């Protein structure tokens, strides 16, 4: 939390994503440190940002709360995100089907796609993954995850994925190196 809050408040931060744990009112990140909890975060941490967490349950209550506190969009799961480990007896790495489908949202947003389009692409990625493993436990859980993936806020929200630095010349070499770092 000590590292998260200042980085989240930075006006250059436009997208916050994470893989971790959560519940309806809280996102803890992977190591259990509370990062966002309803009623216990500064709205400046989410204002004007798009958020996406691969975690359980945060999409039901925390997502709408983030949008209500100025977040532009929030993508997450309303119930547990469930997956299966790879079955070595099959030619398809089933675990990767889950993470690649979810990562579609991040990749689409990083490419400048609006949140609604990124959401639709993610649903399509889940559908494609389901089609690769029909009538399996993996297909059942992929369907479950797809059906519990929700987008809150503006479907038109986009992010600026790159930070541009204007360097005025002439500049001394050591100053230039420090500026670029």
N, C-alpha and C positions, 0 to 999 in steps of 0.2 A: 504494500500500500504506500509505503514511504517513497518508493521509486515511481509508482504508477501515477499518483495524483499530479505531481508537477509535469510529467510528460503528457498526461491527458489534457491538462489546462493549457499547454503550449498552443498558441494560435496556429502554428504550422502543422499540428497534428490534425489530420482530417479523417483518419480511419483508425479504429481500434478493433483489433481482432485477437482472439485467443483460443487456446485449447486448454481446457481445465474442467473444473467441477462447478456445479451450481445447484441451486434449488429455485423455487418459484420467485423468491425475493432477493437472491444473492448470487453473485459470481465470485468464485474464490480463486480461480486460476488453478494450475496443476498442483501446487504445493500447499493448498489450503488457506492461504492468506486472503482475507476478504478484500476484494478490490472494489466491487460495487455492491451496495446493499440499499434497498429502498429505504429512504429517509435518513441515510447516513453518508451521502456523498454530496459534494458541491456540484450544483448544476453546471458550473463552468467546465467541469470535467467532460461533459457530454454535449454541451451546446455547439450546434453546427456540425456535429460529427456523425459518421455512419459507423455502427458497431456490428460485429458478427462474432458470436462465441460458439465454438463447438463444445457444448457442455449440456448437461441435463437441465431441463425445466426452465431455464432463464427466459425463454421466449413467451411464457404465459403472463407473468406479472412484471418482471424487471424490464422487459422490452417495452411495453406500453409506458412504464414509468419513465424510462430514459427519453422516449419521444415526448412525453408530457413535460419533461424538464429541458426541452430544447434540442434533443438529438434529432437529426434529420431523418435517420432510418435505423432500424434495428432488425437483424435477422438472427433467429435462434430457434431452439426446439422447445415446444410447450410441455413435453414429457421427457422421460429418459432417452438419451441418445444411446442406442443399443447396437452392437456389432458382433460379428463372429470372427474368430481368428481363422487364418487360412487353413483349409483342409489340404494337406500335402498330397492327397490322393487325386486331387482335381487339377486340371491344367491352369485354372484361373486362381489368382491370389485374391480370395474373397475379402480379406481385410482391406486391401487397396481399393476395392470397389466402394467401400464406405467413405474412406478418407478422400478419395478423388472426387466423389460426388459432392461432398461437403465443400471441398476446396474450390469447386467451381465458382462459388459466390465470391470468394476472395480474388480469384484470378480475373473474373469479369469486372469487378470493381476496380482493380488495379489497371485494367485496360481502358478505364474511363466509361464503362457501360453504366447506364442508370440502374438504380437498385431494383426496380421492377423487372427489368430485362435480366439482370443477374439472378434474381429469384427464379424467374421462369427457366433460365438455363440450368440452374441447380436442380429444379424439379425434373427437367429433361435428362440431366445426368443420372439422377436416381432411377428414372425409368429405363435408361439404357443399361444401367448396372443390373437392374432386376431382370431384364431380358437376357442377360448373359448367364444367369444361374436360375432358370425357371424351376419351380417346384422344389425349392431347397429351403433350408432354414435361413440361409443368407437372403434369399428373395423375400421371405416373410419379414425379416428385420429391416431390410432396405425399404420395403413398403411402409413399415411402421415409422421409420425415421422420416421418409418423404412426407408422410401424412401429418407429421408433427412439426415440420419445418415451416415457420411463419415469418412474414415480413411485416413490420409495423412502421408507420411513418410514410414519408414521401417516396413513391415509386420512381419519381423523377430525380431523386438525390444522386449526385455524382461526387466523386472526389478528385482532387488534384494529387496524383500519385507521385509526383516528383517535386523536389525542392530546387529551385533555380537560384543560383548565387551570381550576382552581378559583380564582376571584378573590374575596377577601373585602373587602367595602366597610365603612367608607369607605376610600378610597385616593386619595392625591394624584394629580393628572393625569399628571405626569411619571413617577411610579412606575408608574402603570397602563400608560402607553405603553411603558415599558421591559419590563414583564412580558409584554405582548402580543407584543412583538418576539421 
